[in-house]
Structure formats: C-alpha cells, structure tokens
Amino acid sequence: MPIEVPQFIRDNAQRGLDYLAEGFGGDGLTDATKREAREMAAGNISEPKVRKMGPWYARHKVDGQAPKNSNPSDSEYPGPGLVAWLLWGGNADFDDAAEDWANRQVETLNNETNARSKMKKTERRTFTIQKMEARQTDEGTMRLAGYAAVFNEESVPLPFIEKIAPGAFRKTLTETPDVRLLINHEGLPMARTKNGTLRLTEDEVGLYFEAELADTQEAKDLYTLVERGDVDQMSFAFRVIRQTYNKDRSERMLTEVSLADGDVSIVTYPAYPTTSVEAREALKRAIHEVKQGREITGESLLVLKQVFGDLSEGHEYIMKAVEVMSMLLGDVVMSEDEEMSKDEEMSEVREAVGDFVRWNSSGGIARGRIVEIKMTGSIDVPGSDFTINAEEGDPAVLILLYKEVEGGWEATDTLVGHKMSELTSIDPLPEAQEETSNVLNIIDVPGGGSKVVVDFPSVLNFLPDNMPRSYSLRLAQAKRNNIK
C-alpha cells in the first residue's frame, strides 16, 4: 500500500524547494534529497525514505538552535540547516511532528513485514560445524555452543548454490524472536530464547548459539553424542525476507531472513537438498520446460542432477529419489493442461543484462535492451527524476530505448526504468544496415588540383596509398561525366 504523506510535510518540502530556487540551502544538499523533496511535495514517498527520516531528524535537530535557522530577523536566515530540515518535511520550528509521524509509519511497516514473514513458507539449511562445544558448569548444567549458520559458505548438500550474507540475521535478532533448540527440527525444546536458556548472536562468522540444556534424558543423550563427536551438524529454520540472485539465477544469496517462530537444530543427517521450497519449484519448472521442449538450466538442472544422481546409485537411492520426487510434487497433477502460477511464469521470463524486451508505453509498444537489473534496492533513471524500486520477486530494470529506422532498429540515448513484471522478452532487434548507395566521394588528385568523382566507395581501395582522400563533400546524385 502507498504511504500517504501528511499535508504539513508536503507543504514543508515545497517551502524548502522554494528557498532552494531562491539560492538558499548551501552546497551540501544531495541530488537525492532534492529529488525526494519534490516527490514528497507531490504527495509521494518511498519506504526507504520513511525509514531514514527518524534518524535524520534526531541527528539534525540541533541545527534549529542556530539563529540563522530559527530567527527570521537574522541576516543569514534562512540558513542551510533550515532549508535541509524543510526539504526533509520538518516544520520550521524544528518540532517533533515529522519525526513522530515517520516513526509511526516505520512501526506500521515493521508490523506488516513481520506479518508477511509469517505467511512465507519455512525453509531449512544445514551447515557442518567444525567446533561445537559441549561442557558442564560447576553446577552440573549441560551447555552447548557453536554456529547454526555460517556466512559466505555453501549450505550442504546443495540442489543449487546458496550462501548467507553477513548481516542477514541482524534485523531479526533485534526483534527478539522466539527460537527453540531442537533435535532434527522436531520434538520438545532443549532450550529456548524466550526464557533465556538459548542465546543467539551474529558475529563475523555467522549465527552463534549458546544453550543451557534442559535436565531431561533426551538432553543428556544429546549432550553425550555432541561431546563424542557423533553429531556435528546444525540446521536452522527461517523465512526469507530479502534475497539476490546471479544473472542466470543458479546462485542465491540470502541477505535478510526471519527467525520468528523458527528453530535451530542439531541434526543427525542434513535435510535432503530438495526439501527446500526453491527445489520444489525448480523441479516443477523443469517438468514444464521438458513439456515445452525447452532447455533445462539453472536451479532446475541442478535439482534434476541431484535426483537422477541418486537413481544411478542403486535400489536404496532409487527409493530415496522416488520419495523425494513424491514429497516435492505433493498434490501437483502433471496434466498436459497444467498452467504455471504467476510466480513461476515470472521466474521464466526474468531476463539478463543485454537481453531485448518490449513493454507498453503511452505511445504504444516500446522496445529496448536491458542494461541493469537490481533484485533489491532501487535504480535512479538517468536524465529524469524517476526512481524504480525493486520488490521481492519483481526486480527493477534499466533499459536502453531503441527506435525503428529504415532497414532495422538503432539504439537511442534514452534510458527508461521499469519493473521486470512489466516487460516481455523478445528476440534481438535487427540493427539497421549502413547504406552503400551511390554517395559520391571527391578525390583530391596531387599536382593539379583536379578532382575525380567516384560513385562507388569501394573504388577507393584501388587508389595509390599516397593519394590523399577528402570526404568533406558528398553529392547525393551525380553523373559519371561530372569531372572537373
């Protein structure tokens, strides 16, 4: 849902723009601040801007104490601090009205994000931990410690390449999620963050856990197995909030995850790779691609290699692969008239930089070539005030516009921005061929100043190397007897 900008913030932003047009404001204002002020004055504001407003007001509120920013009688009024404050939507008296509004919006956005994250399907990833510590305190309390996840290392085993980016747990940990320590992601908890017996922190290595185990027989058995080294792998359950892919979508980087109502588990065996939501969808895409006679690539190919690799190993692995296929496909009916969901279709048409696309514009169908794709964040469209914000599952795309000319298409100097969902893939546009018509070249002949008109440029290839050539004059039409 779009964020409604209060009238007082719109008015303040416009007042700041007016001061700016009159030459006030100084040299420290960024183009982004000016652009965002124009958007706010028009009643538009982005989520990233709202999230930046509260901290910005807190840092710059002190500027209101300077006479040039607060006293209209001061010779330097309005000072740069006041102009900047207005451009950010704040009232001229530097009160807390705009800051309070922004903080309320951030709280609402956070609640919506948390609600969306709970609706997402839970995924699991497993990592082999080289140093998982088991020790008893002097009071006899059993403690375990280690890493439930490691940054920039491939999760094991892999149906496709995936890593976790540093900082992926930072936000979810500030929200104090209720996380349990389990065995194989099931059963009664051995420890829990809610009562302080499980502590989770993020450091430069990954997601670190410390647990005080419950005094139960199952916990004692677990402690003994970890201490002996019989189990040495950790897995964690999470929901994806933000992610990025490489160009061919064969590698995924998790940049933000939610641990709300999740768990960290000590596991006997790593989850079979195709238990992930992505593997299920990749296998469905592979089936669809086979039906359509298309080449299987990316995640789909990796998943099939894993499954068919098992099939080649013998009876036990065949049964295992069959179980996985059944689990993945669930209730999917693979009939000929099966249609892919909108999300699946979107994943198929995700184009790469350099690909050609078309889209609907005010002047009809436009065409161009992709020059930049952002899975997260935004793209500022050069030469305009427009910003294209990427959303989860719908990247922002920058496109070089092409125009149709006689004999084909040629690139313009215009860049436009769109969401990936607005684009349709097309074949490469044929480039217009250079004409080799009878444009005439005037050749300076040394020694006499006479000139010869040649009506075929290829003839020039047969002239002596020491004969200078002048292309300054071209005649569109002439006759062979026009020799001077």
C-alpha positions as CSV (number, residue, x, y, z in Angstrom):
1,M,0.0,0.0,0.0
2,P,1.3,3.5,-0.8
3,I,2.2,5.7,2.2
4,E,0.0,8.8,2.5
5,V,2.1,11.9,3.0
6,P,0.5,14.4,5.5
7,Q,-0.2,17.9,4.1
8,F,2.2,19.6,6.5
9,I,5.1,17.5,5.3
10,R,4.1,18.2,1.7
11,D,3.9,22.0,2.4
12,N,7.3,22.0,4.2
13,A,9.0,20.1,1.4
14,Q,7.6,22.7,-1.1
15,R,8.8,25.6,1.1
16,G,12.2,24.1,1.2
17,L,12.2,23.8,-2.6
18,D,11.1,27.4,-2.9
19,Y,14.0,28.5,-0.8
20,L,16.3,26.4,-2.9
21,A,15.1,28.0,-6.1
22,E,15.9,31.4,-4.5
23,G,19.5,30.4,-3.9
24,F,19.4,29.4,-0.3
25,G,20.5,26.0,1.1
26,G,24.2,25.9,0.6
27,D,26.2,23.3,-1.4
28,G,25.8,20.3,1.0
29,L,22.4,19.1,-0.3
30,T,22.5,16.0,-2.3
31,D,20.6,15.4,-5.5
32,A,18.7,12.6,-3.8
33,T,17.5,14.9,-1.1
34,K,16.2,17.4,-3.7
35,R,14.6,14.7,-5.7
36,E,12.9,13.1,-2.7
37,A,11.7,16.6,-1.6
38,R,10.0,17.0,-5.0
39,E,8.3,13.6,-4.6
40,M,7.1,14.5,-1.0
41,A,5.7,17.8,-2.2
42,A,3.7,15.9,-4.8
43,G,2.4,13.5,-2.1
44,N,4.7,10.6,-2.8
45,I,7.2,8.9,-0.5
46,S,9.2,5.6,-0.6
47,E,9.6,3.2,2.3
48,P,13.4,3.6,2.4
49,K,12.9,7.4,2.7
50,V,10.4,7.0,5.6
51,R,12.9,4.7,7.4
52,K,15.7,7.3,7.1
53,M,13.6,10.2,8.3
54,G,13.5,9.5,12.1
55,P,17.3,9.0,12.5
56,W,18.0,12.0,10.3
57,Y,15.7,14.3,12.3
58,A,17.4,13.1,15.5
59,R,20.9,14.0,14.2
60,H,19.9,17.4,12.8
61,K,17.5,18.7,15.4
62,V,20.4,20.6,17.0
63,D,20.6,22.8,13.8
64,G,17.5,24.5,15.0
65,Q,19.4,26.2,17.8
66,A,21.4,28.4,15.3
67,P,19.9,31.9,14.8
68,K,20.3,31.7,11.0
69,N,18.0,28.6,11.1
70,S,15.5,29.9,13.7
71,N,15.4,33.7,13.7
72,P,13.8,35.3,10.6
73,S,15.4,38.6,11.7
74,D,18.9,37.1,11.3
75,S,20.9,38.4,8.3
76,E,21.7,34.8,7.2
77,Y,18.1,33.5,7.5
78,P,17.1,31.0,6.1
79,G,20.3,29.1,6.8
80,P,21.3,25.8,5.2
81,G,20.1,23.8,8.2
82,L,16.6,25.2,8.0
83,V,16.4,24.6,4.2
84,A,17.5,21.0,4.7
85,W,15.1,20.4,7.5
86,L,12.2,21.7,5.4
87,L,13.3,19.6,2.4
88,W,13.0,16.5,4.7
89,G,9.4,17.6,5.6
90,G,10.1,19.0,9.1
91,N,8.3,22.1,10.5
92,A,10.3,25.4,10.5
93,D,10.3,25.5,14.4
94,F,12.2,22.1,14.4
95,D,9.5,20.4,16.5
96,D,9.0,16.6,16.6
97,A,5.8,16.4,14.4
98,A,7.5,15.0,11.3
99,E,9.7,12.6,13.3
100,D,6.8,11.3,15.2
101,W,4.9,10.7,12.0
102,A,7.9,8.8,10.4
103,N,8.4,6.6,13.5
104,R,4.7,5.6,13.5
105,Q,5.0,4.7,9.8
106,V,8.1,2.6,10.5
107,E,6.3,0.8,13.2
108,T,3.4,0.0,10.8
109,L,5.8,-1.1,8.1
110,N,7.6,-3.4,10.6
111,N,4.4,-5.0,11.7
112,E,3.4,-5.6,8.0
113,T,6.8,-7.1,7.3
114,N,6.5,-9.4,10.3
115,A,3.0,-10.5,9.2
116,R,4.3,-11.2,5.7
117,S,7.2,-13.1,7.0
118,K,4.9,-15.4,9.0
119,M,3.0,-16.1,5.8
120,K,6.1,-17.2,4.0
121,K,7.0,-20.9,3.9
122,T,9.6,-22.1,6.3
123,E,12.9,-23.2,4.8
124,R,15.8,-25.1,6.4
125,R,19.6,-25.0,5.8
126,T,22.3,-27.3,7.2
127,F,25.9,-26.5,8.0
128,T,28.7,-28.7,9.2
129,I,30.2,-27.2,12.4
130,Q,33.9,-27.8,13.0
131,K,33.9,-26.7,16.6
132,M,30.7,-27.4,18.5
133,E,31.5,-27.2,22.2
134,A,29.9,-29.4,24.9
135,R,30.8,-28.6,28.5
136,Q,29.3,-28.8,32.0
137,T,29.3,-26.0,34.5
138,D,30.4,-26.5,38.1
139,E,26.7,-26.7,39.0
140,G,26.3,-29.6,36.5
141,T,24.4,-27.6,33.8
142,M,25.0,-29.0,30.4
143,R,25.9,-26.4,27.8
144,L,26.3,-26.5,24.1
145,A,27.7,-23.7,21.8
146,G,28.5,-23.4,18.1
147,Y,27.3,-21.9,14.9
148,A,23.9,-22.7,13.5
149,A,24.8,-20.9,10.2
150,V,28.0,-19.7,8.6
151,F,28.3,-16.7,6.3
152,N,29.5,-17.0,2.7
153,E,29.7,-20.8,2.8
154,E,27.5,-23.0,0.7
155,S,24.8,-24.8,2.6
156,V,25.1,-28.6,2.4
157,P,24.1,-30.5,0.5
158,L,23.2,-28.3,-2.4
159,P,20.4,-28.6,-5.0
160,F,21.6,-25.1,-6.1
161,I,24.4,-22.8,-4.9
162,E,23.3,-20.8,-1.9
163,K,25.1,-18.7,0.7
164,I,24.1,-16.4,3.6
165,A,25.4,-12.8,3.5
166,P,26.8,-11.2,6.6
167,G,24.1,-9.1,8.3
168,A,21.3,-11.5,7.3
169,F,20.3,-12.1,11.0
170,R,20.9,-8.6,12.3
171,K,17.4,-7.3,12.0
172,T,15.5,-10.4,13.1
173,L,17.7,-10.6,16.3
174,T,16.8,-7.1,17.2
175,E,13.2,-8.2,17.2
176,T,13.9,-10.8,19.9
177,P,12.4,-13.8,18.0
178,D,11.1,-16.8,20.0
179,V,13.5,-19.6,18.8
180,R,13.8,-23.1,20.1
181,L,16.8,-25.5,20.1
182,L,15.5,-28.8,18.8
183,I,16.8,-32.2,17.6
184,N,16.2,-32.8,13.9
185,H,13.7,-29.9,13.9
186,E,11.1,-31.7,16.0
187,G,10.2,-32.8,19.5
188,L,10.3,-30.9,22.8
189,P,12.8,-28.0,23.0
190,M,16.2,-28.5,24.7
191,A,16.4,-24.7,25.2
192,R,14.6,-21.5,24.2
193,T,15.3,-17.9,23.7
194,K,12.1,-16.8,25.4
195,N,13.3,-18.0,28.8
196,G,17.0,-17.1,28.2
197,T,18.3,-20.7,28.1
198,L,19.1,-20.2,24.4
199,R,21.1,-17.1,23.2
200,L,21.6,-16.2,19.6
201,T,24.1,-13.6,18.3
202,E,25.5,-12.7,15.0
203,D,29.3,-12.2,14.6
204,E,31.7,-12.1,11.6
205,V,31.5,-15.8,11.2
206,G,27.7,-16.4,11.3
207,L,24.8,-17.1,13.7
208,Y,26.3,-18.2,17.0
209,F,24.3,-20.0,19.7
210,E,24.8,-20.8,23.4
211,A,22.4,-23.2,25.1
212,E,21.8,-24.4,28.6
213,L,20.2,-27.8,28.1
214,A,17.1,-28.9,30.0
215,D,17.7,-31.6,32.6
216,T,16.0,-34.4,30.7
217,Q,17.1,-37.8,29.5
218,E,16.9,-36.7,25.8
219,A,19.0,-33.7,26.5
220,K,21.6,-35.8,28.3
221,D,21.7,-38.2,25.4
222,L,22.2,-35.2,23.0
223,Y,25.0,-33.8,25.1
224,T,26.8,-37.1,25.1
225,L,26.5,-37.5,21.3
226,V,27.9,-34.0,20.7
227,E,30.7,-34.5,23.2
228,R,31.8,-37.7,21.5
229,G,31.5,-36.1,18.0
230,D,28.8,-38.4,16.8
231,V,26.8,-35.4,15.6
232,D,28.4,-32.3,14.2
233,Q,25.9,-30.6,12.1
234,M,23.5,-27.7,12.8
235,S,20.4,-26.6,10.8
236,F,18.2,-23.6,11.3
237,A,14.6,-22.9,10.2
238,F,13.8,-19.5,8.8
239,R,11.7,-17.4,6.4
240,V,13.3,-15.4,3.6
241,I,12.8,-11.7,3.7
242,R,15.3,-10.5,1.2
243,Q,17.5,-12.3,-1.4
244,T,19.5,-11.8,-4.5
245,Y,20.3,-14.0,-7.5
246,N,23.1,-14.0,-10.0
247,K,22.3,-13.4,-13.7
248,D,21.3,-16.9,-14.6
249,R,19.6,-17.5,-11.2
250,S,21.7,-20.5,-10.4
251,E,23.2,-18.9,-7.3
252,R,21.1,-17.3,-4.4
253,M,22.4,-15.1,-1.6
254,L,20.2,-14.7,1.4
255,T,20.6,-11.1,2.6
256,E,17.8,-11.0,5.3
257,V,16.0,-13.8,7.0
258,S,13.4,-14.0,9.8
259,L,13.8,-16.4,12.7
260,A,10.4,-15.6,14.2
261,D,8.9,-18.9,15.4
262,G,11.8,-20.8,13.9
263,D,14.3,-23.1,15.4
264,V,18.0,-24.1,15.4
265,S,18.5,-27.8,15.4
266,I,21.3,-30.3,16.0
267,V,20.7,-32.8,13.2
268,T,21.7,-36.5,12.7
269,Y,21.6,-36.1,8.9
270,P,21.4,-33.0,6.8
271,A,18.0,-32.4,5.2
272,Y,17.8,-33.9,1.8
273,P,18.6,-30.9,-0.5
274,T,15.3,-31.0,-2.3
275,T,13.3,-30.3,0.8
276,S,13.6,-26.6,0.1
277,V,10.8,-24.6,-1.3
278,E,13.0,-23.5,-4.2
279,A,13.9,-27.1,-5.1
280,R,10.2,-27.9,-5.3
281,E,9.5,-25.0,-7.6
282,A,12.7,-25.7,-9.7
283,L,11.5,-29.3,-10.3
284,K,8.1,-28.1,-11.3
285,R,9.7,-25.7,-13.7
286,A,11.9,-28.5,-15.1
287,I,8.8,-30.6,-15.8
288,H,7.2,-27.7,-17.6
289,E,10.3,-26.9,-19.6
290,V,10.5,-30.6,-20.7
291,K,6.9,-30.4,-21.9
292,Q,7.6,-27.3,-23.9
293,G,10.7,-28.8,-25.4
294,R,13.0,-26.1,-23.8
295,E,16.5,-26.5,-22.5
296,I,16.7,-27.1,-18.7
297,T,19.1,-24.7,-17.0
298,G,19.9,-23.1,-13.6
299,E,18.2,-24.4,-10.4
300,S,16.1,-26.9,-12.4
301,L,19.1,-28.6,-13.9
302,L,20.9,-28.8,-10.5
303,V,17.9,-30.4,-8.8
304,L,17.4,-33.0,-11.6
305,K,21.1,-33.8,-11.5
306,Q,20.8,-34.5,-7.7
307,V,17.7,-36.7,-8.1
308,F,19.0,-38.6,-11.1
309,G,22.4,-39.0,-9.5
310,D,20.6,-40.9,-6.7
311,L,18.7,-43.0,-9.3
312,S,22.0,-44.2,-10.8
313,E,23.4,-45.4,-7.4
314,G,21.1,-48.5,-6.9
315,H,18.0,-49.6,-5.2
316,E,18.3,-47.7,-1.9
317,Y,18.9,-44.5,-3.7
318,I,16.2,-45.1,-6.2
319,M,13.7,-45.4,-3.4
320,K,15.1,-42.3,-1.8
321,A,14.8,-40.4,-5.1
322,V,11.2,-41.6,-5.5
323,E,10.3,-40.4,-2.0
324,V,11.8,-37.0,-2.7
325,M,10.0,-36.7,-6.0
326,S,6.7,-37.6,-4.3
327,M,7.4,-35.1,-1.5
328,L,8.4,-32.3,-3.9
329,L,5.4,-32.7,-6.2
330,G,2.9,-33.2,-3.4
331,D,-0.6,-32.9,-4.9
332,V,0.6,-31.5,-8.2
333,V,-1.3,-33.1,-11.0
334,M,1.1,-33.2,-14.0
335,S,-1.6,-33.0,-16.7
336,E,-0.9,-31.5,-20.1
337,D,-3.1,-28.5,-19.5
338,E,-1.4,-27.7,-16.2
339,E,-0.6,-24.0,-16.0
340,M,2.3,-22.5,-14.1
341,S,1.5,-20.0,-11.4
342,K,2.2,-16.3,-12.0
343,D,5.3,-16.5,-9.8
344,E,6.6,-19.4,-11.9
345,E,6.0,-17.6,-15.1
346,M,7.8,-14.6,-13.8
347,S,10.8,-16.7,-12.9
348,E,10.9,-17.9,-16.5
349,V,10.9,-14.5,-18.1
350,R,13.5,-13.0,-15.9
351,E,15.9,-11.6,-18.4
352,A,19.6,-10.9,-18.1
353,V,21.6,-7.7,-18.9
354,G,21.9,-7.4,-22.6
355,D,18.6,-9.1,-23.4
356,F,15.9,-7.3,-25.5
357,V,12.4,-6.6,-24.2
358,R,9.2,-4.8,-25.0
359,W,6.6,-3.0,-22.9
360,N,3.5,-0.9,-23.1
361,S,4.1,2.9,-23.2
362,S,2.0,5.9,-23.7
363,G,3.0,5.9,-27.3
364,G,2.3,2.2,-27.9
365,I,4.7,-0.7,-27.7
366,A,8.3,0.3,-26.9
367,R,11.4,-1.8,-27.3
368,G,14.9,-1.8,-25.8
369,R,17.8,-3.6,-24.4
370,I,18.4,-4.3,-20.6
371,V,21.5,-2.5,-19.2
372,E,21.0,-3.0,-15.5
373,I,19.0,-5.2,-13.1
374,K,18.6,-4.8,-9.4
375,M,16.9,-7.5,-7.3
376,T,16.9,-5.3,-4.2
377,G,17.1,-1.5,-3.7
378,S,16.4,1.0,-6.5
379,I,17.6,2.4,-9.8
380,D,17.7,6.1,-10.4
381,V,16.8,6.7,-14.1
382,P,19.5,9.0,-15.6
383,G,18.2,12.2,-17.0
384,S,14.9,12.1,-15.0
385,D,13.5,12.3,-11.5
386,F,12.2,8.8,-11.6
387,T,13.3,6.0,-9.3
388,I,12.4,2.4,-9.9
389,N,12.2,0.4,-6.6
390,A,12.8,-3.3,-6.7
391,E,10.3,-5.5,-4.8
392,E,10.6,-9.1,-3.7
393,G,10.1,-11.2,-6.8
394,D,9.9,-8.1,-9.1
395,P,13.4,-6.6,-9.8
396,A,14.0,-3.0,-11.0
397,V,15.3,-2.8,-14.6
398,L,17.1,-0.1,-16.5
399,I,16.6,-0.2,-20.3
400,L,18.2,1.5,-23.3
401,L,15.4,2.6,-25.6
402,Y,15.6,1.6,-29.3
403,K,13.9,3.3,-32.2
404,E,12.8,1.8,-35.5
405,V,14.6,3.3,-38.6
406,E,14.6,2.3,-42.2
407,G,16.1,-1.2,-42.5
408,G,16.0,-2.1,-38.8
409,W,16.5,-0.7,-35.3
410,E,19.1,1.6,-33.6
411,A,19.8,2.5,-30.0
412,T,18.9,5.9,-28.7
413,D,20.5,7.9,-25.9
414,T,17.4,7.5,-23.7
415,L,17.3,5.2,-20.6
416,V,14.0,4.2,-19.1
417,G,13.1,2.2,-15.9
418,H,10.5,-0.5,-15.4
419,K,9.6,-3.4,-13.1
420,M,10.6,-6.8,-14.5
421,S,6.9,-7.8,-14.4
422,E,6.1,-5.1,-17.0
423,L,8.5,-6.5,-19.5
424,T,8.1,-9.2,-22.2
425,S,11.2,-11.0,-23.7
426,I,11.7,-10.5,-27.4
427,D,14.3,-11.7,-30.0
428,P,17.3,-9.3,-30.5
429,L,16.3,-6.3,-32.6
430,P,17.9,-6.3,-36.1
431,E,20.3,-3.4,-36.5
432,A,19.9,-1.1,-39.4
433,Q,22.5,-1.7,-42.1
434,E,24.7,1.1,-43.4
435,E,23.7,2.1,-46.9
436,T,26.3,1.7,-49.6
437,S,24.5,3.7,-52.2
438,N,25.9,5.9,-54.8
439,V,27.0,8.6,-52.4
440,L,29.9,10.2,-54.2
441,N,33.4,10.9,-52.9
442,I,35.6,13.7,-54.2
443,I,39.2,12.7,-54.5
444,D,42.0,15.3,-54.5
445,V,44.5,14.4,-57.2
446,P,48.0,15.6,-56.3
447,G,49.8,18.0,-58.6
448,G,46.9,19.7,-60.4
449,G,44.0,20.4,-58.2
450,S,41.7,18.5,-60.4
451,K,39.1,16.2,-58.8
452,V,37.5,13.0,-59.8
453,V,34.0,12.0,-58.8
454,V,33.8,8.3,-57.9
455,D,30.3,6.9,-57.4
456,F,31.4,3.6,-55.7
457,P,33.3,3.9,-52.4
458,S,34.9,0.5,-53.0
459,V,36.9,2.0,-55.9
460,L,38.9,3.9,-53.3
461,N,40.6,0.7,-52.2
462,F,42.4,0.6,-55.6
463,L,43.8,4.1,-55.4
464,P,47.6,4.6,-54.6
465,D,48.4,4.8,-50.9
466,N,50.0,8.3,-51.3
467,M,46.8,9.8,-52.7
468,P,45.0,11.9,-50.0
469,R,41.3,11.4,-49.7
470,S,38.8,14.1,-48.9
471,Y,35.4,13.2,-47.7
472,S,34.4,16.7,-47.0
473,L,32.0,16.9,-49.9
474,R,29.4,14.3,-50.7
475,L,26.9,14.5,-53.5
476,A,23.7,12.6,-53.3
477,Q,23.2,12.4,-57.0
478,A,25.7,12.9,-59.9
479,K,26.7,11.6,-63.2
480,R,29.9,9.9,-64.2
481,N,30.8,12.7,-66.6
482,N,30.9,15.3,-63.8
483,I,34.7,15.5,-63.9
484,K,36.4,18.9,-63.3
